Amino acid sequence: QVRLVESGGGLVQGGGSLRLSCAASGSIFSINAMGWYRQAPGKQRELVATITSVGTTNYADSVRGRFTISRENRRNAVHLQMNNLQPEDTAIYYCAAQQVGANGYNYWGQGTQVTVAS
């Protein structure tokens, strides 16, 4: 089992920045990729950014150039630096982890709220 705990959400003005962090514990040796997803009110959960164990990254078009995902393998942590935040970035952000051999992300954090005021 893997436990994921997010931190760093909050309220920010449009154009501002936030940094989200996610700490993994438990069977961390089995983790391959990690990532961030978000879900806005009335919308489906969507991918924000992912990073593999060797550092390969992938971003949603809507955040590319504004958000940066990074990973600290020794600390079993993943971060999301969010710059130039816009009201449409308002959502609950979830940390996710993919176990080696799993089909998709099979571990999820409890989520952290990000609210961007216009």
Phi and psi in degrees as a GROMACS rama.xvg file:
@    title "Ramachandran Plot"
@    xaxis  label "Phi"
@    yaxis  label "Psi"
@TYPE xy
-124.568  133.427  VAL-2
-111.231  133.157  ARG-3
-120.493  130.76  LEU-4
-127.883  119.655  VAL-5
-92.2392  156.824  GLU-6
-153.724  162.039  SER-7
105.962  -1.9092  GLY-8
-72.2707  174.468  GLY-9
160.635  -165.539  GLY-10
-105.653  133.096  LEU-11
-143.092  151.773  VAL-12
-76.8806  153.315  GLN-13
-54.6655  136.481  GLY-14
91.0898  -8.96219  GLY-15
-83.2026  -174.144  GLY-16
-131.994  151.636  SER-17
-142.884  154.535  LEU-18
-125.4  119.323  ARG-19
-95.9538  145.118  LEU-20
-130.155  152.616  SER-21
-139.935  124.503  CYS-22
-106.648  130.748  ALA-23
-104.83  142.413  ALA-24
-142.257  166.43  SER-25
98.5835  -133.275  GLY-26
-82.2472  60.6573  SER-27
-68.8306  -20.6063  ILE-28
-65.6151  -18.6773  PHE-29
-92.6019  1.61454  SER-30
-82.9499  133.388  ILE-31
-103.314  -89.2982  ASN-32
-89.787  154.368  ALA-33
-131.528  158.003  MET-34
-165.037  178.114  GLY-35
-124.013  134.355  TRP-36
-122.959  164.544  TYR-37
-143.079  155.669  ARG-38
-139.198  117.163  GLN-39
-90.5655  158.319  ALA-40
-55.7479  128.985  PRO-41
76.8959  5.90407  GLY-42
-121.63  163.411  LYS-43
-78.6546  156.549  GLN-44
-65.0643  136.996  ARG-45
-132.409  153.71  GLU-46
-69.85  139.241  LEU-47
-108.258  -56.6291  VAL-48
-161.502  149.468  ALA-49
-135.312  159.051  THR-50
-146.833  134.162  ILE-51
-86.38  176.669  THR-52
-66.0226  -20.4181  SER-53
-103.17  7.53383  VAL-54
95.0513  7.0562  GLY-55
-73.4572  127.587  THR-56
-111.579  157.739  THR-57
-145.56  137.756  ASN-58
-129.19  149.272  TYR-59
-68.3017  147.174  ALA-60
-57.6417  -33.8755  ASP-61
-69.8114  -17.6563  SER-62
-117.55  -9.26763  VAL-63
-60.4339  132.262  ARG-64
91.7924  -16.0772  GLY-65
-112.053  -34.309  ARG-66
-108.173  148.663  PHE-67
-134.427  125.286  THR-68
-99.3554  140.92  ILE-69
-142.977  162.579  SER-70
-139.909  139.204  ARG-71
-114.529  96.5508  GLU-72
-63.1484  -37.3393  ASN-73
-68.7761  -31.1427  ARG-74
-97.1354  -0.292734  ARG-75
54.323  48.2961  ASN-76
-132.342  152.025  ALA-77
-131.393  142.932  VAL-78
-125.489  155.901  HIS-79
-133.575  107.984  LEU-80
-87.6302  120.732  GLN-81
-116.148  115.057  MET-82
-113.571  159.779  ASN-83
49.3799  50.9074  ASN-84
-66.7236  144.217  LEU-85
-122.976  157.893  GLN-86
-54.1989  -32.1678  PRO-87
-71.6074  -6.81765  GLU-88
-84.6498  -5.07719  ASP-89
-62.3024  125.399  THR-90
-178.354  171.639  ALA-91
-89.8177  127.51  ILE-92
-102.198  129.942  TYR-93
-115.799  135.127  TYR-94
-85.619  142.557  CYS-95
-137.171  150.467  ALA-96
-134.827  141.789  ALA-97
-109.812  121.943  GLN-98
-74.6658  146.651  GLN-99
-56.1997  126.999  VAL-100
89.3349  -8.79252  GLY-101
-79.8223  152.948  ALA-102
-95.1826  91.4842  ASN-103
94.0835  -176.968  GLY-104
-80.3097  124.261  TYR-105
-117.241  2.74288  ASN-106
-128.674  139.254  TYR-107
-135.654  145.258  TRP-108
-82.0516  -179.138  GLY-109
-84.1884  -13.5676  GLN-110
97.1422  151.299  GLY-111
-136.359  135.532  THR-112
-80.5806  131.927  GLN-113
-120.055  122.6  VAL-114
-123.655  125.703  THR-115
-113.371  117.729  VAL-116
-86.5138  141.921  ALA-117
